[in-house]
Each structure stands twice: as structure tokens, then as C-alpha cells.
């Protein structure tokens, strides 16, 4: 089971454990004092949360870089209030997952995705994220939600329990908004800039792939992104500025950013990879690896056309999501290449990648990955002679590269192809 699928399974388990309904539609509020667990709650909430953590460890989902985890833990512990209950122990972890997300367990364990860290700019933005999650724990939001009779997620659809589902979603929105509302004061008291909260909300509005339809808030467990951004702006408008620690944050988190862009490329999210890489290059224009990743992202974009997410309708986004769910990457690529528009987009995207790789070699002629990238571009364009030259330069510049056997195999195939053509 690969890492992406492992994360999907875990998210499904968490979702099925939290989908619930209630007997009447009431506003939900957190409880910020001691809450005694009753009945099956110690098992279903606390023990199950510990079991999830064990699963994360066994499946190697926890990011182990001590500098990164130390940064998250230090900020988290600076924000967290004294636990009100003996079953709460605030601890902070990083999960390797490129989606921009974070979540909290009822036992005080809080998890931040590498994809979220990669989008943040400084320690105050991370503090805004952690303050939101800490409020879920401090307010016993998991317990508040659990005390409403659980319904299996499949039962909601099989029995047509739509009203129950919508009531539960409204509950979740109340608690999400409460976590937002309490975050700025927590940040300010710990020395972080509360104005980072609306910046965080602005980041969460981004949809580079055009896969997230804009929906009325009645259908989502979080407040609608634009409204959430506006609300957070109002919350902090009269608050003083705090310190912004960017240098240390950059030093620690930058390797995570590079890793995340690679994960976007491997996971077939090239639009996101391009957007994140281009944003990072504004701050790191001399980073050759980052430029290489930008070239790789344009190359794997293949026959897909550029678009502006804001110009897509909900119908467009639903169709994009449906195609992604029902077709493999190869099937989507083959379908696009059957059209003239797709073939033209392929040539444009490959040419963009080629220019990036060539610029890299002007900056540093010994930067071996750029030769490999050129080889892959020429290969995709059906230019075997140019591809062979580029691949040959790669294996000369990187004799110990892990993928050397693969590249050498391709060189042999190209040599045979050229020999046949010349006969």
C-alpha cells in the first residue's frame, strides 16, 4: 500500500468515525473546562486516537526530521493552555502528506501535513494553524460532536438521512468557526502576530487544480472559504501586530517545501506544483533544485492546458474531479492527445520545460538533473538523437545516480532505434 493510499484510508476512517447526526438542529459550542468521559468515550475517543497514532507510525507516515518536528512542537507548546483533563496531553506531529491540512485528536495530539507547512511563510502563520487545532482540543470539540448519536457514513446515503447529515455538518461549522474565533487571542498572548490568521485563511482558498467546486456552506463541515477569510480579517482588525519570525522558519521548512513540490509532481498535481514552485522562486531565485522541479512540473503537465481556477464554473470543477476519479493518469493523457488542442498544449508545456532546463545549464553546466530533464523532453517530442545526447550527458555528470540503470536502458533503446533508422 503506497503512502497516498494509506493517507486516504486513514482519512476515511477518521471521517466515518466523526459523521453523526442530531435530534434537533442546535448551535454547537465547545466546553473549555474539565469534561468527564462517560460510557464508551474513553475507548471510542481516547484509545482510538492512540490507535490511529500507532497506525501512522507503523505505516511510516510521520515525518521524522527533528528540526521540522521540533519547530512545530515548540510553537504548539507555547500556545497550548494547561490541560483540563488527565486524558489530554498536547503533542504535535508532522505527517508526510502534500495536501494543505491539519487535524486534532481528542487526546491532544495534533498533526500537521507537510503540504500545509510548505505553504506557510513564517512562524506566526504556523501558530495560527496550531491555535485553531488546539482550540478543538481545549474546547473538547471531539467530545461535543461524539455525544451526538453516531451514524455510519454509508447509512446516511442508504437510508436517505439527509437532514441528519446536514445537521451534523452545521454542528461542525459552528465548532470550526469557534476554533477560528478563539485563535487570535491565543496567538497574541503567546507573542505571535494574530494578523497571520487571515493570511492562513487566504492560503486555504487556493485551488490550483480546479477540482474543488465552490459550494454553499450548508454542504461543508468548514465555513465557506471566502466568508472564513472575511471573518478572520474582522477578528484581527483592531489587534496589534506581533513579531514575524521568517528566517528561522525558512531555514527549517524549506526542505519540506522541495519535498512537497516533488510529491505534487509524483501525485499528478502539476498545476499545484507549478504554482508553489513559482511562488517559492520569488524568494529563492538561485535555488537550482527548485527551478528543476518547476521544469519537471511543466513537463508532466503534458497535454493539459493552462487555466485560471477563478474562471472555472462549478460544473467545470465537478467534471475535472469526475475525470480524475474515473480515469487513470494515462487514460486522461491519451484522451487529451487525441485532440489538436491537447497536442498543442503538450508541445507548449514541453517547450516551457525545455527552456527551464536549458536555463539551468546556463547557470550551472554541471547540474546533472537538467540533462536528464532535457532527455525526457526530447523523448516525449519524438526526438531520439537529441534525447540520447542529453541522457548521455546526464550519466557522465552523475555516474552514481540511483536511476543510472534506467537511463542506460533507455540509451540502449534509443541507440537501437537510431541504428534501425539509419539502415
C-alpha positions in Angstrom: 0.0 0.0 0.0 1.6 3.3 -1.1 1.7 6.4 1.1 -1.0 8.3 -0.7 -3.4 5.4 -0.4 -2.5 4.9 3.3 -3.4 8.6 4.0 -6.7 8.1 2.1 -7.6 5.1 4.1 -6.8 6.9 7.4 -8.8 9.9 6.4 -11.8 7.7 5.5 -11.6 6.1 8.9 -11.5 9.5 10.6 -14.4 10.7 8.6 -16.5 7.6 9.3 -15.8 8.0 13.0 -17.0 11.6 13.1 -20.0 11.6 10.8 -23.0 11.9 13.1 -26.5 13.4 13.4 -28.6 15.0 16.0 -32.2 15.1 17.0 -32.6 18.8 16.6 -30.6 21.5 14.8 -28.9 23.4 17.6 -25.7 25.5 17.6 -22.7 23.7 19.0 -20.3 25.2 21.5 -17.1 24.0 23.0 -16.6 23.2 26.7 -13.4 24.9 28.0 -13.4 23.3 31.4 -12.9 19.7 32.6 -15.2 17.2 30.9 -15.6 13.7 32.5 -15.7 10.9 29.9 -18.6 8.5 30.2 -19.7 5.2 28.8 -17.7 4.1 25.7 -16.0 7.5 25.3 -12.6 6.5 26.8 -12.4 3.7 24.3 -14.0 5.3 21.3 -12.3 8.7 21.6 -9.0 8.3 23.6 -8.0 4.8 22.9 -9.0 5.0 19.2 -6.9 8.2 18.9 -3.9 6.4 20.2 -4.6 3.5 17.8 -4.6 6.0 14.9 -1.2 7.3 16.0 0.2 3.7 16.1 -1.1 3.3 12.5 0.7 6.5 11.5 3.9 5.1 13.0 3.6 1.6 11.6 2.9 3.0 8.1 5.8 5.4 8.2 3.6 8.4 7.7 5.2 10.5 10.4 7.8 12.9 9.2 11.0 12.3 11.2 13.1 15.4 10.6 13.9 16.6 14.1 14.3 20.3 13.1 10.9 20.3 11.5 9.1 18.4 14.2 10.9 20.5 16.8 9.7 23.7 15.3 6.1 22.6 15.2 6.3 21.3 18.8 7.9 24.4 20.2 5.3 26.7 18.7 2.5 24.3 19.7 3.6 24.1 23.3 4.0 27.9 23.5 0.3 28.2 22.5 -1.3 25.3 24.3 -3.1 26.0 27.6 -2.7 23.7 30.6 -4.7 20.6 30.0 -8.1 20.5 31.8 -8.2 16.7 31.9 -5.8 13.8 32.5 -6.7 12.3 29.1 -5.4 15.4 27.3 -1.7 15.6 26.6 -0.8 18.2 24.0 1.7 16.7 21.5 2.5 17.8 18.0 3.5 15.8 14.9 4.1 16.2 11.2 2.6 13.8 8.6 4.0 13.4 5.2 1.0 14.3 3.0 1.1 17.1 0.4 -2.5 18.3 1.0 -2.6 21.6 2.9 -4.3 20.3 6.1 -4.0 19.7 9.8 -6.2 17.9 12.3 -6.5 17.3 16.1 -7.4 14.3 18.2 -9.4 14.4 21.4 -6.4 13.3 23.4 -4.4 16.4 22.5 -2.4 15.0 19.6 -2.2 17.5 16.8 -1.0 16.6 13.3 0.2 19.0 10.6 0.6 17.9 7.0 3.9 18.6 5.2 1.8 20.1 2.4 0.5 22.7 4.9 3.9 23.6 6.2 5.1 24.0 2.6 2.5 26.7 2.0 3.3 28.7 5.1 5.6 31.7 5.2 6.6 32.2 8.8 6.1 31.0 12.4 3.1 33.2 13.0 1.2 31.5 10.2 2.1 28.2 11.7 0.9 29.5 15.1 -2.4 30.5 13.5 -2.9 26.9 12.2 -1.9 25.3 15.5 -4.0 27.7 17.6 -7.1 26.6 15.6 -6.3 23.0 16.2 -5.5 23.5 19.9 -8.9 25.1 20.3 -10.6 22.0 19.0 -8.9 20.1 21.8 -9.2 22.7 24.6 -12.9 23.1 23.8 -13.5 19.3 23.8 -14.9 19.6 20.3 -14.4 16.0 19.5 -16.4 15.0 22.6 -19.1 17.5 21.9 -19.5 16.0 18.4 -19.3 12.4 19.7 -22.1 12.9 22.2 -24.5 13.2 19.4 -25.6 9.7 18.3 -23.2 8.4 15.7 -24.4 7.3 12.3 -22.4 5.3 9.9 -21.4 7.4 6.9 -22.9 4.8 4.5 -26.2 4.7 6.4 -26.6 8.4 5.7 -26.8 7.7 1.9 -28.5 4.3 2.1 -31.4 5.4 4.3 -31.7 8.9 2.9 -30.8 10.6 6.2 -30.0 13.9 4.5 -31.5 16.1 7.3 -29.3 14.2 9.9 -26.2 14.7 7.7 -26.9 18.4 7.2 -27.5 18.9 10.9 -24.1 17.3 11.7 -22.4 19.5 9.1 -23.9 22.6 10.7 -22.5 21.4 14.0 -19.0 21.0 12.5 -19.2 24.5 11.0 -20.0 26.0 14.4 -17.0 24.4 16.0 -14.7 25.3 13.2 -15.8 28.9 13.4 -15.3 28.8 17.2 -11.8 27.5 16.7 -11.1 30.3 14.3 -12.6 33.0 16.6 -10.5 32.0 19.6 -7.2 31.7 17.7 -6.1 35.4 17.5 -6.2 36.0 21.3 -4.3 32.8 21.9 -1.7 33.9 19.4 -1.4 37.4 20.8 -0.9 36.1 24.3 1.9 33.9 23.1 3.7 36.6 21.2 2.6 35.7 17.7 1.1 38.0 15.1 -2.7 37.5 15.0 -2.8 39.1 11.6 -1.3 35.8 10.3 -4.8 34.2 10.7 -6.4 35.8 7.7 -3.3 35.1 5.7 -3.7 31.4 6.6 -7.4 31.6 5.5 -6.3 33.2 2.2 -3.9 30.3 1.6 -6.7 27.7 2.2 -8.8 29.4 -0.5 -6.4 28.3 -3.2 -7.5 25.6 -5.7 -4.8 25.4 -8.3 -6.1 22.1 -9.9 -9.7 23.3 -10.4 -11.1 20.3 -8.5 -12.9 22.0 -5.6 -16.4 23.3 -6.5 -17.5 26.5 -4.7 -20.4 25.3 -2.6 -22.9 26.8 -0.2 -21.8 26.5 3.4 -24.7 24.1 4.2 -22.8 21.4 2.4 -19.4 21.7 4.1 -18.0 21.0 7.5 -15.9 24.1 7.4 -17.2 27.7 6.9 -17.2 28.8 3.3 -13.6 29.9 2.5 -14.3 33.5 1.4 -16.5 34.1 4.4 -14.0 32.5 6.7 -11.3 34.8 5.3 -13.5 37.9 5.8 -14.4 36.9 9.3 -10.8 36.4 10.3 -9.9 39.8 8.9 -12.6 41.4 11.1 -11.4 39.5 14.1 -7.9 40.9 14.0 -8.5 44.3 12.6 -8.1 46.1 15.9 -5.3 43.9 17.3 -1.7 45.0 17.5 0.9 43.4 15.3 3.2 40.7 16.6 6.7 39.5 15.7 7.1 37.6 12.5 10.0 35.1 12.6 10.6 34.2 8.9 14.4 33.5 8.7 14.4 30.5 11.1 11.2 29.2 9.7 12.6 29.3 6.2 15.8 27.5 7.2 13.9 24.7 8.8 10.9 24.3 6.4 12.5 24.9 3.0 13.5 21.2 2.5 9.9 20.3 3.3 8.8 22.7 0.5 11.0 21.0 -2.0 9.8 17.6 -0.9 6.2 18.7 -1.2 6.6 20.0 -4.7 8.1 16.6 -5.6 5.1 14.9 -4.0 2.7 17.1 -6.1 4.6 16.1 -9.2 4.5 12.4 -8.4 0.9 12.6 -7.3 -0.2 14.2 -10.6 -0.9 17.6 -9.2 1.3 19.6 -11.7 -0.7 22.8 -11.5 -0.2 23.0 -7.8 3.5 22.1 -8.2 3.9 24.9 -10.7 2.1 27.5 -8.5 4.0 26.6 -5.4 7.4 26.4 -7.1 6.9 29.8 -8.9 5.9 31.4 -5.6 9.0 30.0 -3.8 11.3 31.1 -6.6 10.3 34.7 -5.8 12.1 34.2 -2.5 14.8 31.7 -3.7 15.7 32.7 -7.3 19.1 31.0 -7.1 17.7 27.6 -5.9 18.6 25.2 -8.8 16.7 22.3 -7.4 13.6 24.4 -7.1 14.0 25.5 -10.7 14.5 21.9 -11.7 11.2 20.9 -10.0 9.4 23.7 -11.9 10.7 22.3 -15.1 9.6 18.8 -14.1 6.1 20.1 -13.3 5.7 21.7 -16.7 7.0 18.5 -18.3 4.5 16.3 -16.5 1.7 18.7 -17.2 1.7 17.0 -20.6 -1.3 17.8 -22.8 -3.2 19.8 -20.2 -3.9 23.4 -20.9 -3.3 26.3 -18.6 -6.4 27.8 -16.9 -7.4 30.3 -14.2 -9.2 28.5 -11.4 -11.4 31.5 -10.7 -12.7 31.3 -14.3 -14.0 27.8 -13.9 -17.6 27.2 -13.1 -18.8 24.6 -10.5 -19.7 22.4 -13.4 -16.2 22.6 -14.8 -14.7 21.7 -11.5 -17.1 18.8 -11.0 -16.2 17.4 -14.4 -12.5 17.7 -13.6 -12.9 15.9 -10.4 -15.1 13.2 -12.0 -12.5 12.6 -14.8 -9.7 12.3 -12.2 -11.7 9.8 -10.1 -12.8 7.6 -13.1 -9.7 7.7 -15.3 -6.1 6.9 -14.7 -3.4 9.5 -15.5 -2.5 7.5 -18.6 -6.1 7.4 -19.8 -6.6 11.1 -19.2 -3.4 11.9 -21.1 -4.3 9.6 -24.1 -7.8 11.2 -24.3 -6.3 14.7 -24.5 -3.7 13.7 -27.0 -6.5 12.6 -29.4 -7.4 16.3 -29.7 -5.5 19.0 -31.6 -5.8 21.3 -28.5 -4.2 18.6 -26.3 -1.3 18.0 -28.8 -0.7 21.8 -29.0 -0.7 22.1 -25.2 1.7 19.2 -25.0 4.2 21.0 -27.3 3.8 24.3 -25.3 4.3 22.6 -21.9 7.3 20.6 -23.1 8.9 23.7 -24.7 8.4 25.6 -21.4 10.1 22.8 -19.5 12.9 22.7 -22.1 13.6 26.4 -21.7 13.8 26.0 -17.9 16.3 23.1 -18.2 18.4 25.0 -20.7 18.4 28.0 -18.4 19.6 25.7 -15.5 22.5 24.6 -17.6 23.5 28.2 -18.4 23.5 28.8 -14.7 25.5 25.6 -14.0 26.6 23.3 -16.8 27.3 20.5 -14.3 23.8 20.4 -12.9 23.1 16.8 -14.0 19.3 16.6 -13.4 18.8 19.3 -16.1 20.4 17.0 -18.6 18.0 14.2 -17.6 15.1 16.6 -17.9 16.1 17.6 -21.4 16.4 14.0 -22.3 12.8 13.3 -21.1 11.5 16.4 -23.0 13.2 15.3 -26.3 12.0 11.8 -25.7 8.4 13.0 -25.4 8.8 15.1 -28.5 9.9 12.2 -30.6 13.5 13.5 -31.0 15.6 10.4 -30.3 19.0 11.8 -31.3 18.7 14.9 -29.0 17.3 12.7 -26.2 20.2 10.3 -26.4 22.7 13.2 -26.2 21.0 14.6 -23.2 20.8 11.3 -21.4 24.5 10.6 -22.2 25.5 13.9 -20.6 23.4 13.0 -17.5 25.1 9.7 -16.9 28.5 11.4 -17.4 27.7 14.1 -14.9 26.0 11.8 -12.4 27.8 8.4 -12.6 26.5 7.3 -9.2 22.9 8.3 -9.8 20.3 5.8 -8.5 18.4 5.9 -11.8 21.5 5.4 -13.9 20.5 1.8 -14.8 17.1 3.0 -16.1 18.7 5.8 -18.1 21.3 3.5 -19.5 18.5 1.1 -20.6 16.7 3.9 -22.4 20.0 5.0 -24.1 20.3 1.4 -25.4 16.8 1.6 -26.8 17.5 4.9 -28.4 20.7 3.6 -29.9 18.9 0.7 -31.4 16.2 2.9 -32.8 18.7 5.3 -34.4 20.6 2.4 -35.9 17.4 1.0 -37.5 16.5 4.4 -38.9 20.0 4.8 -40.4 19.9 1.4 -42.2 
